[in-house]
Amino acid sequence: MEVIKSYLSFIDKGLLDLLKGNMALLVREIRAETVQNDEQAKALFDFKSQRNYDKLKKNTQKVLESLVLMGNYGQSEVQKAYHNCQKGRAASLILIHKGMREAGISRARAVLAIAEKYELTYVAYELAMVLSKHYSIIQNARLYKKYAKVCDRHLTILNARAVAEHCFAQVTLLVSKTTGYTNAVLRKLDGFIEKVVEVEHTDDARIQYFIKTIRVVRSLAHQEYEEVVNTCNEAIAYYDNKRPFASYLVGFNLYRGLALTALKDFPLADVSLKKAQSLLSNNPANWHIVMVYRTILAFHSGQYQDAYIFYKQAMKKNVPEFLKERWRLIGSYIYLLSKSGAIYTGRAKFGIGKFLNETTVSATDKQGLNINILISVLMILLQQKRYGEFIDRMEQLQNYRYRYTRDKATARARLFLQMIGTIAKADFHKRTIEYETSALLKKLRRMPVYASHNWEIELVPFETLWEVVMGMLDRRRRALAV
């Protein structure tokens, strides 16, 4: 049943309308969601045995599988070309194997031209092999040599792509496990760069995507933000000349916006992120990713009201599951900034218990999103004047800082947590805290913002958060004076 449902989720309705009899009834009821399982489906028919229903279900799967090749799926131009080429490739091979060689070869040549235009190398290589073999059989030396060269060219690209894609996959796995980069991780990233050097000049859209993404991630890990911008500029110029691959421009504009934010070039970062948003296809997840980046830029550039506007826009749309906790974290900072007067949100409430229950996945990322959770909770306790609970968390804060903020990626977080730790020691006395943290604050201001590949470390600048803390302590001092 689940296989049939998966096919029905994307096969064109016009094709499904061609079905007849029991098969048409079964498909219609499943699509209408009046049938959810095999028991309900079997009840539709007056079958005398389970075997008859199993036969109908099996035949339905076969027919739907054949209909898959008849549709044209995918949102982008390249995706549509890929599906058309796969259909054409299958048709040409079937024609040849059925003895209709002339029609099959004609179809293969037409499909090869499209495959080469869209750099569908696997398809192009197979068809070039078929054509060169055909022309060798009929002893057409000229066309044999022509397609043999085409075959060799695509084989070279495939070999280069295998190297680049293998390194890209390993980098993806490596960075998915960490937001902080140890020296061992940095050395591995440098090693991947060395491996792809031999193929980096291959003129192939996918190879260039793999290699330039690896270079961007490596440069972010080393905090070489100018190099990130340069690599992204190269990638953008490359794909501007390959319009079918415009979808790749989204990612490189995002990375460029990220690096420019870290470099505090906020106007250019805004231009880059808006460019990424203008290139988006109709994909809710991608829209939310860009909005997260734009919200972070607004935090870093001091456009706090814009951050709130972006947040409200995001909350009105269905948030993908993997981004829900990220938006909840952003929401906690929106609340804090609203209470400091930097953002107007109207009356706002915030429940720490509910917040912690809704960020359980992020809490396991001890060197990433959990830092934001820890800081946010401490600051909200301070804002809500829950000083006893704030003090109770100080030992946990000390242990956390020594255990999880040792590397380069968490250096700024380590300093900020140390500054937070002085608050209880100084009995919440603002002037004492300012004196005790003055050297740490100067050091924090000298340190560049760490921009990881997914912005896990610092959503709001710690300098901004410290101003919020000082404002809270100042209001407490005035209240005590009264």
N, C-alpha and C positions, 0 to 999 in steps of 0.2 A: 504493500500500500504506500509506504513512504517513497519508494522509487517512482511510482506513478505520480504522486503529489509533486515531487521535485521536477519531473518533466513538465507537468501542467503549470508550474510557476513561471515558465518563460516561453512556452510554445505559443505561437500566434493563434488568436481565437479563430481567425478565418480558416486555418488548417484544421482545427479541432471540429469545426462545423461540417467537415467532410466525412466524419465518422458516421456509421450507421448502426442500427439495431441495438443489441445489448451493450456493445462497446460504447456507443454514443450515450446511452442512458447512464452507464457507470461513470463516465467522464463528466457528464453534466452534473450529476449529484455530488461528485467530489468537488468540483469547482464551486458549486453553490454552498459547500460546507455543510450540507445536510447529511453527508456520509463522512464519518471520521475514522472508521476502522473496518477491518475485514468482516466482522459480524454484521455490522450495519449494511455493508455493501452486499453481502450474500442474501440478506433479507429482501433486497430489491427484486430478486429473481426466484422463480419457482423451480429451482434446481433440486433434483432428487438426491444428489450426492455432492460432497465437498470437492470431488475431483472435477466436476463440471465448472464450478466456480474458479478453481485453481487454473483451469485451462483458459477461461475467459481472462483472468488477470494476467496470465503469462502472454497471451496474444495481444492484449492491450499494451503491455510494456514493449513488445516488439514493434507494434505499429507506431507508438509514440517515439520510440528510438529512431525509427526511420524518418519521422517528421522533424526531428531535431535538425537534420541536414537541410531541410527545406526552408527554414527560416533564415533571417539575417539579423544576428544578435550583436550586441555591443553598442556602446554609446559613442565611441570615438571613430574617426575615419579609419584608423589602423585596425581597430577591432573588427569593423565591418569587412574590411579588405581581407583580414585573416580568415574569417568564416567563409567568405566567397571563394577564396583560394583553396581552402580545405575541401569545399564542395567540388570545385572544379578539378582539383587533384584526384579526388576519389572517382569522379566521373570519367576522367581521361584514362585512368588505370583500368577501370572496369571495361571500358570500350576496347582497349587494347587486348585485355585478357579474353574478351568474348569474340575476338577475331575481327573487330571493326577498327583495324589499325589506323587507317587514314583519318577517320573521325577522331580517334583518340589522340593521335599525334597533333592534329590541328588544335584540339582543345588544350593539350599540354603546352603548346607554344604560346597560346593566348594567356593562360594562367601564369606561366613563367614570367611574362612581361609585367603582369600586375604584382607578382611576388617580389620581383626585383625593385619595382618602384617603391614598395613599402618595406623593403629590406626584410622580407620574410624568408630568411636564409635557409631554414630547414626545408621548407617547401620548394624553394628555388633549386637547392642542391639535388633533391630527389628527382625533380622534373628534368633537370639538366642531365642527370645520369640516364634517365629513360630515353631522352632525345638522342644523346650521343650513342647509346647502344643501338637505337633504331637506325640511325644513319650509317653506323658501321655495318649493320646487317645488309642494308640495301646498297652498300658500297658507294655512298656519297661522301667522298673524302673531305670536301670543303665544309659541309655542314657538320660532319663528325668532328673536325678540328675546332670549329666554332663552338660547339656545345661542350666539347672536352675542356676548352679553356674556361668556359663559364663554370663548369663543374669544379675545376681546380681553384678558381677564384673564390667560390662559395665555401669550398672545403677549408681554404686558408682562413676565411672569416669565422667559420665554425670552430676551428681550433683555437683561434684567438679569443673568441667569445667564451669558450669553455674555461680558459684561464681566468678571464675577467669575472665571469659569473661565479666560478668557484670561490674566488677571493671575496667577492661581494657577499656571498652567502655566509662565509665564515665571519666577516666583519659584522654582518647583521646579527648573527648569533652572539658574537662577543659583546656588542654594545647593548643588546637587549637585556643582558644580565647585570649591567652596571650603569650608574650615572656618574660615578667617580672613577677616575682613571688612575690605576696604580702604575708604577714604572714598568711592571711586567706587561700590562695591557698596552701601554704606549709603545713598547718595543715590538709587540705583535703587530700593531697598526703600521708601524714603520716598515716591518717586514712585508706586509701585504703591498705596500706601495712599491717596494723593490721588485716584487713578483710581477706586477702589472706594467712595469716600465717597458718591457719588450713588446707589448701589444697596444700601448696607449695611443699610437698614431694611426691605428686602423680606423678607416672612415666607415664606421658602422654606428647607427644611432644607439643601439642597445649596449654595445661595448663602451661607448663614450659615457653613457648614463652610469654604468657600473663603476667605471674608473673615476669619474669626476665625483661621484657620491662618496667613494672610498676616500678620495683626497679631502673632501669637505669634512667628513667625520674625523679623519686624522688631524686636520688643522684645528678643528674645534677642541679636540682632546688636548692639543698642545697650546691652546689659547692664542693661536695665530690668526686673529680675526681678519687682518688685511689679506692674508692668503685665502681665507674663505671667500671673501668678496671677489678676489681676482679669479679664483676657480669658477665661481658662479657666473661671473661676467663672461668667461670663456665659454661656459656651457650654454648660456643664454644666446650668445652670438652664434654658436654652432647650430642650435635648434631653431633659431630665427630663419635659417636657410633650409630647414627641413620641416616645413609646415605640418606634414602629417603627424609629426611627433611633438606638437605644441603642448600636449599634456605634461611632458617632462619639464616644461618651463615653470609649472606651478611650484614644484619642489625646490628648484634652484632659486626662484624668487623668494620663497619662504626662508631658505637658508641664508640668502643674502640679507634679508630683513633682520634675521636673528643676529647675524654678525654686526650689522650696522647699528643695531640697538646696543650691543655690547660696547661698540666703539663710541656710543653716545651721538651718533650722527642720525638723530631722530627724524628729520625731514626726509632724508633719502630712504630710511628704513620704512617710513610710512608709504612712500611711493612704491617701494618694492612689494610690500604686503598688499597694497591695493591692486597692483598689477597681477599678483597671484590670484587674488579674489576674482578679478575680471576674466581670468582664464579658466575658472572652474567649470566643470561639467555639472550636470544635475545630480550631485552626490552629497547628501546631507552630512556625511562624516567629514568629507574634505572641507565643507563650509565651516563646520564647527572647529576644525583644526586651525583654519586661517583666523577665525574669530578669537581663538585662544591666544594666538600670536599677537593679534591686534590689541587685545586687552592688556597683555603683558607690556607691549610697547607704550600704551597709554599710561600704565603705572610708572614706567621708567622715565617717560618724558614729562611727567607731572600733569597729564591731562586726565585727572581722576574722574571727572564727570563723564568724559567719553568712555572710560573703562566701565562705568556703571551702565551707560547706554548699551554698550556691546554685550554686557552681561544680561541685561533685560531682553535684548533681542535673541540671545542664545536660549534663554529659559523659555521663550515662547515657542521654540521648535523642539522636536523630538531629539533629545541628546543621545548619541550613541553610547552604549554601555561602557565602553573603554574610556570615555571622556567624562562620565558623570562625576567621578570623584575629583577630577581636575577642576570642574566648574564649581563644585562644592567648596573646594579650597579657595578659589577666587572669590566666591561668595562670602567667605569668612573675612577676607581682607577688605571687601567692599563694606562690610558691617563695621569693621574697625575704623576705616577711613571716614565713614559716615558719622561715627561717634566723635571723631576728632574735628568734624566740621569741614573736612576737605571735599566731601561728597554729600549732596542732598538727596536723600532717599525717602523722606517722610518718616513716619514712625517705624522703627525696625526692632525686631526681637531676634535673639540668637540663643539657641539651646546647645550647650556644650555636649551634653550626653547624646543628643540626637546626631550632632555633627560627628562625634567619634564613632557612633554606630554605622554611619553612612560612609565612612572612609577606612573601612577595615582592610581593604586590599592595599591601599597606599601606606597604611601603617606598617606593613611588612617590608617596605622599601626603606630600610634604615638609613641609607646614605642619599636618599632622594626625596620623594614626596613626604616622607614621615618627618623630615626636618621642618617642612612648612606646617604640618599638623601640630608639632610640638610648639613652635613659635606662636602660631595662631592661638592655640589654647591658652598659653601663658599670658599673652597680651589681652585676651578676652577676660580672663580671670582678673587681671589688673583693672581693666576697664569697668568690669561689673563689681569692683571693690570686694572681691572674694579673696582677701589677703591671706587668710589662713590656708586655703587650698593652694594658693600660689606658693606659699612657704613650704607646704608639704611636698611640692613637686621639685624642690631645689636639689635634693639628693639624687633623684632620678635624672635631673638635668645634668648634674656633674658627671655621673656615670656614663650617660649618653654621649656627652661631649668627648670624653677621653676614649670611648670605645669606637665611635662611628664617624668622627670628624677629623681624621688624621691626614688625609691626602690633600692634594692640590685642589681638587674639585670642591672640597668642603671647607677650605681655609677661611673664607669669608663667613660662612655659617659658624665656624668654630669661634671666631672673634665675637660675632654678635651674641652667641649663646653665653660667652664669657661675660659680656657686658650685661646681659639679662641677669646673670648670676649675682652681680654686685648689688642688685636692687634690695633683696631681702637682707643681705649682710649689712647694708647701710641703713636698715630700718626705714626704707622708702623715703629717705631724706634726699631731696633733689640735688642740693648743692654738693653734698658728699658724693653722690653718684656721679655727677658731672666731673668732679675732681678725680675720682677713682677711674673713670673710663675715658678721660681726655686723650691719653696716649693711644688707647685701643681704637678710639674713634678716628684719630688722625691716620693710624695704620690702615683702618678699614677703607677710608677715603682714597688712600693711595693704591689700594689693590683693585685690579680690574674685575668687573663682574664676570663670573664664570658662566659661560654659555655652553651648556652641553648640547648634544644632538637633539634633545627633547625638552630642554628647559626645566629639568627636574629640580634644580638646586635653589634658584632664587626667582620667585614669581614677582615679588615687589622688592625694590632695592632696600637693603637693610638700613641704609642711611635714612630713608623715608620712614621706616618703621621705628627707628630710634627717636625721630622727631615726634612721632605719635606717643611713644612712651614718655618722653619728657613733658608733653602736654598733659598726659594723665597725671603724672606726679605733681605738676604745677597746680592742677585743679585740686588735688588732694591736699596740697600745702595750704591753699587759700581756704579750703573747707575747714581744716583744722584750726586755722588762725581765727576764723569766725567763732 
